[in-house]
Amino acid sequence: MSEATGDIGLIGLAVMGQNLILNAADHGYTVVAYNRTVSKVDHFLENEAKGKSIIGAHSIQELCANLKRPRRIILLVKAGDAVDNFINQLLPFLEKGDIIIDGGNSHFPDSNRRYEELKQKDILFVGSGVSGGEEGARYGPSIMPGGHPDAWPHIKEIFQDISAKSDGEACCDWVGEAGSGHYVKMVHNGIEYGDMQLICEAYDLLKRGAGFTNREIGEVFARWNTGVLDSFLVEITRDILLYEDVDGVSLVEKILDTAGQKGTGKWTATNALDLGMPVTLIGEAVFSRCLSAIKEERVRASATLEGPTPQFDGNKQEFVDQLEQALYASKIISYSQGFMLMREAAKEYNWNLDNAAIALMWRGGCIIRSVFLAEITKAYRENPELENLLFHPFFNQAISKAQAPWRQIVSKSTLWGIPTPAFATALSFYDGYRSARLPANLLQAQRDYFGAHTFRVLPEFVSETLPKDTNIHVNWTGRGGNISATTYDA
């Protein structure tokens, strides 16, 4: 039998899989390609892969036989059962120390499970987030690998070679243990939901509020893309708004206003609730998509529910400048919340996450790539233990500068009757976060009143009847008992 020559194998020849294979081949690696529908392998070899260092495999056994040891195999298949099915098909042909990499959009609990199951079989599992779409896969995506640490030395060079680069640094680094790679990709997607919602709200305010045409809005986004908001999503929004259909009408005007979603934003919001983290902006972005989906009901409501008609009589350039600052400040909040969530996840799941490395991974190749992320990378490199981005001088000063225009935008949107849930919740979070005291004292009193759930007292009011660090129940009416129901987890 001839010696195996394949550096890495890939299962799944949809566009992402094909492009990642071509990317690796361009970087000098020999890739073994396999697809469940074997005819796709032959078609790929005869067309896009022709003349490149790509070997076609017509069975799982052939795929494994063509790979150098330790075998490195990427799965780019639909998340869920398909991943487990292919893992089970691979196992009879693998040996101790071989590496299975799930490069799809798997939910991190599934990756945690696969990591543990394969560890018992001496197979090294890696769950890797891959972001950047078809073009990213072809020319350099953001790659977020996590799983068995022994796998990293064997995949590091390949992954960093094929990944995007930012200022010469690879947008790929080791994330951490078990399902942490897919967790970080999940948070990336949640932040993507938030960024997209904020951009849509800015578009709505410019259009319905200030009366801009789509072309004028496209030109606004073009200018924004040269400043602090320079990013992939602002760039493509510019292109979309300037794109006209064959009849000269802006194509975006013809698109049904109901948004789809694949679930990763919802996963982020749900996990934030599970961990007790106030990731409010991503939550509102998910709910905004849900609201958009009930189109027929909204149309009926629009005929019966009254509200103000926007009246704009100000300076358009001043409004654009205010909106730019509001968008920037809200983005800062969104990313602050995302890193808060990852901080809590690291504690909960016992992961060692490197925030500077994560920010670097997001700087190039991925959907949320932006100039802004360079400052986040810098902040966490300066202080890896930074509690919150808002405590770093750069972001503290930026949000202070943006505060007045940010409040103007949220106020205007309310008076105009134009919904801005992401802008508004970002500002509400900021005001809540900077409040030394919140009205939760009243809430705890209510909980104790109706359910005997207890409360604790502020240090300055500790006394014999109100002792320190003690869960206290009060008989508020004189008719109830003095036994508490359950304590609360403050």
N, C-alpha and C positions, 0 to 999 in steps of 0.2 A: 504493500500500500504506500502511495506517495506521501511525502511529508506535508502536513497541513500548512497552508500559507496565509489563511485569513486572519487579519488583525482583530476584526470585530464582525459580529453577525447582526443582522437586523430583520425582524419579522414584521411585516405589514407594509405593503407597497401602495398605500394611498399617497396623495401628493406630498404630505409631510415626510413620510418614510422615504420616498424616492429622493426628495430634495436633500434629506440628511445624508443619505448614502452618497449622492453626488458630491456633497460638501466634503465628506470624509475622503472620498477618492481624490478630490482636488488637492487635498493636503497630504497625499502620498500614502494613504492607508489602503490596504486591500480589504474590501468589504464583501461578506457573503450575504446574499439577499434571498429571502424566502417569503412566500405569500401562500395563504391557504388555497386560493385559486391559483394553481400552478401556472396557468396560461399567462397570468400577469407577469410572472418571472421572465418567461421567454420574450414577451413583448417588450419588457423593460430592457432586457439585454440586447435586443435587436434595434432599439431606438435610442432612448436617452442615455443608456449605459454603454453603448457601443464604443469599443476602443478604450474603455476606462478600466481601472484595476478593480473590477467588480465580478464576483463569481456568483452564478445562479445555482440555487439549491432547489431540488424538486421534492425534498422530504425533510422532516426534522432531523432524521438520522444523518442525512447528507450534509445538512447545515452544520451540525456539531462536528462531523468528521473533518470538515474543511477548516476548522478553527484552531489556532495555536492555543496552548495552555498557559495560564488558565483561560478558559473560554470566556469571552465577553459577548453577551447577547442582549441586544436592545429590543424590547417589545414596543411597537408603536401601533397598538390596536385599541379598539373601543374599551373604555373603562368598564369594570365589572366582571361578569362571568368569563368573558373572552380572555382576560389576563390570566385568571386561574386555570382555564382550560389549556392555554399554551404552556404555562408553567408545568402542568401535569404531563403534557406531551414531551417536554424537554427533559424532565428528570431522569428517565431511563438511560439517557445518552450523556449525562453529565457526571463529573467526578468531583471529589472534595476540592474546594477552593475555586470552583468555577463561579462565574458572576452572571446573574440575571438582573437586567436593568429595565424597569417599567418606566418608559418615557411618555406615557399617556397622562390624561387628566384624572388620575385616580384619587378617590377620597382618602385622606391620610389614615383613618382608622383601618382601611383595607391594607394599606402599606405597612402599618404596624403589625397587623396579623401575618402578612406574607413574610415579613422580616423574621418574625419569631418562628414560623413554621419551617422556613428554609434554613434557619440557623441550626435547627435540630437535625437537619440532613447534611450539614457542613457545606451548604451552598450559600454564597454571599449575595444577599439581595440589596439592590439599590432602587429606591423610588426617586425618580428625577423629574422635576418640573422642567418643561421646555416651553419657552415663550418667544413669539416673534412671527408666528404664522408661516405661510409658505415661503415668503421671501427670506425670513429669518433662518428657517431650516436650511435653505439653499446657500446663503452667504454668511451666516453667523447669528445663531439665536442666543438668547440668555438661557443658561443651563443651571439648574438648581438641584444638584445631587445630594441625597442623604440616604443613610442606611448602614450597612455593615462597614465599619471604618477600615477593615482590612482590604476592602475593594478599591479604595481611593487611589493608592499608589499604582494600581494596574490600569485605571481608566483616566487618571488625571491628565496625562499628556494629550491623549486623543480628545478628550472633552474640551480642554482649554485651547487646543489648536483649532477646533471647528467652531468654537463659540465666537460671539461678537467681541470686539475690542473697544475699550474706552480709554483714551489717552495712553494707548499701548498696553493696557492691562486687560486680561481676559475677563469677560463677564460670566465667569464660572468659577466657583470655589466650593469646597466641601461645606455643606450646611450643618450636618449633625447626624444624630443617630436615628434609627428606625424610620418612621414616616415623616421626618422633619422636612425633607426635600419637597414632598408633595404638600406639606403644611404651608411652607413658605410660598409655593406656587399658588395655593388657595388664597392666601392673604394678598398676594400680587393681584389676583383676579378680582378680589373684593375691592382693592384700591382702584383698579381699572373701572369697576362699576361706578365708584364715587367720582372719579375724574370725568367720566363720560356724562354723568348726570349734571355735574357742575357746568360743564361746557354747554349742555343742552339748555340749562336754565339761563346762562348768559346769552345764548342765541335767542331765546324766547323774550328776554327783557329788551334786547336790541330791536327785535322785530315788532312784537306787540306793544312794547312799552314806548320805545323811542321812535318807532316808525321807519327803521332802516330797511332798505331792500336787501335781498340775499347777496347781491354783488357787493354792496357796501359792508355787510357783515363779514363777507369773505375777506375783504381788504383790511378790516379791523383785525381779524385773526392772523392775517399775513404780517401785520405790524407787531402783534403780540408775540409772534413766533420768533422775533428778533430780540426779545427781551427776557425778563425773568420767567415767562411762561413758555419759552422755547421747548417744544416737546413733540413727540410723534403724533399724539392725539390732536393737538392744536394745529399741527401741519396738515393732517388729513382732513380736519374740519374745514380749513381754508380751501382745500381742493374740492371738497364736496359742495361747498356753498358757491363756488365759482363755476361749477359744472352745469352746463345747459343741455337739455334734451334737443333732439333734432328740430323741434319747433321753436327753439329759442327760449323756452320756459325753463327756469331752474328746476332740475330734476328732483331735488329734495322736496319741492312743493307737491310732487305727485305720489310721494311715499306714504302709505298708511301709517298713522301715528299709534301703532301698537308695538311695543318692544318685546322681543323674545329674550329668553335666558336659558342657560344650560345648567344652572344650579350652583356654580362655584361661589357666586356672590352670596347666595342663600346659606351655603355651608359656612362662610365666614361670619355672617351675622348670627347664625345659630350657635356657632362655637363661641362667639363673643358673649352671648347670653349664658352659655354653659359655664364659662370662666368668670362671669361677672364683670366683664370689661365694657365700658361705655363707648363702643364703636358705633356711634350714632349715625355718622354720615353714610357708611356703607349700608346700614340698615335702611335708611331713608331712600338710598339709591335702589335697593331691591324693591321696596314698597312702591316706589314711583313707577317701576316697570309693571308691577302688578296693577296699579291704578290705570296705566295706559292700556292694559289688556281688556278692560271692561268698556270698550269703545261705545257700544250701542247704548249702554246705561248712561255714559257721560253725555252722549248726544241728547238723550231724553232729558237729562238734568239741565243741560244748557238752555233748554226751552222754557224751563219753569223756575230755576233758581236765579235770583237776582244778585248782582254785584256791580262794582264800579267799572266804568269804561276808562281805560288809561288815557290820560291827557298829558302830553309832554310839551313843555314850553321853555325848557332850559337850554343850556349850551351843550350841543351834542358831543363835542370833544371832551368837555369836562366829565360828562356822563360816562364816556368810554374809558377815561382814565380812572374814574371811581370803580367801574366794573372790573377793570384789570386788577386793581388792588384787592377787591373783594374776592375775585377768583383765586388770586395768589394766596391770600390769607386762608381761604377755605381749603385749598390744597395742603397747606402746612398742617392744618388741623387733621385732615384725612390721613396723612402720612404719620403724624404723631400718634393718632389712634391705632393705626396699623402696627406700629412698632411697640406700642403699649400692649397690644394683644399678643404679639410674639414674645414679649418679655414674660407675660403671665404664662404662656404656653410652655416656655422653657422651664419654668418652675414646676408646672403641673405635670409635664411629661418627662421631666428629668433630662432635658436636652441642653447642650452647650451651644447656643446660637451666637454667631458672630455678626452683629448688626452692621458693622462697616463692610464686611464681605457681602452681606445680603444687599445693601444699598449699591455696592459696586456691580453685583450681578444684574441689577435692574437698570443700570446706567446705559446699557446698549443692547440692541437686539430685541428687546421685549416691547410689549405694547405700551407700558407706562414709562418708557425711557424718556429722560428729560435732563436738561442742564441742571435743574433743581436738585437732582439726586447726587450730583457731585458734592454739593454742600452737606448733604446727609452723610455721605461717606466720610467726608472730612471731619464732621462733628463727632462721629463715633470712633474715628481713628485718634482724635485728640483725647477723647474720654470714653473708653469702651464701657464704662459703668454709668454713662449718662442716663439719668432717670427718665427724662422726657425731652424731646427735641425742643420744646418751648423754653427749656431752661438754658439752651445754648445761646450765646450772644447773637449769633447771626439771625436765628429764627425769632428770638425775642425782639430784636430791633425791627425785623421785617414786619412782624405782626403788629407791633406798636405803630409803625408808620401807616399800616393799612387800616387801622382800626376805625378812624373817622369815616373814610369812604365806604368801608365795609358796612358800617351801620346805616349809612345813607342808602345804600343799595337795598338792604333788607327792608328798611322803612318804606322806600319807594314801591318795592314789589308788593308789600302788604296793602298800601294805599291804592295801588293800581289793580289789585285783585289778581295778580299773576303769581302762580304758585312757585315758590323757590324753597322746597323742603331741604335741599342739601346746603344751600347758603345759610338758611335760617338755623338749621340744627348745628352747623359748624360754629356759628356765632353763639348759640345757646350753650354749647359745650364749653367754649372759651370762657364765657361769663360764669358758668358753673365751676369750671376748673380753678378759676382765680378767686372764687368765693371761699373765704375761711370758714364761713358758716352757711349752711343750706337749711331749708325748712323741713329737713328730714326729722328734726326733733319733734315736730307736730305729728308727722307720720307715725313715728314710733309710739307716741302717746295714743294715737288712734288705734294702732294695732294692739296695744296693751289694754285699752278700754274695751274693745269688742272681742278680743281673743286671748287676753292674758298672756301676750307674747313677750312681755318684759321690755325694759329699757335700761340704759346705763346713764350716769350723770357726768356732766362736765367736771374736770378736775377742780375748778374753782368753787364748785358747789358741794364737794364731798363733805359729809357730816355723819353723825352716828346713825341717823335715820336713812341717809342716802350714802351708803358706803362706796368706796372706790372699787373699780373693776368687778362690780357685782351686778348680776342680772336681777333687776328689781321689778316687782309687780305691785301695783297700787289698786286698792278697791275704790275706783273712781266715784261710784254712786252711793256707797254705803250699803248697797243691797247685794253686791256680788261677793264671791269668796276671795280668799287671800292666796289661793294656790295658782301658780302660773301654769300655762298650758305647755308651751315650748319656748325655749330661748331663741334668740335670733343670732345669726352669724353676721356681726358687724363688719 
